[in-house]
Amino acid sequence: PDQAGFAMRVLHPVDLAITKVARFQDCDRSDIGALAQLGAFDTESFSHLAEEAMAYAVGDPAFAGLNLRDAAEVVSAATKGQS
């Protein structure tokens, strides 16, 4: 039988975490930590990719940079002890 299907694209966990940096409310911090605990990314890759993404962000880059620094600390704490 002919089985029709569809392709679904989903974000990588690090990309989803990066989308949460701009707002960075309590729920965003929690989500970033939970995504980091999956082990799909570390602080270095998160920071590098987020810095690249921030070049295209709308709004105050200084504010986004502060959020990014704090978000990297969340990732570091969430991945502490992972190898």
Salt bridges, closest charged atoms under 4 A:
ASP26 OD1 - ARG29 NH1 3.48
ASP28 OD1 - LYS20 NZ 3.52
ASP28 OD2 - ARG23 NE 2.78
ASP31 OD2 - LYS20 NZ 2.81
GLU52 OE2 - HIS48 NE2 2.97
ASP70 OD1 - ARG69 NH2 3.26
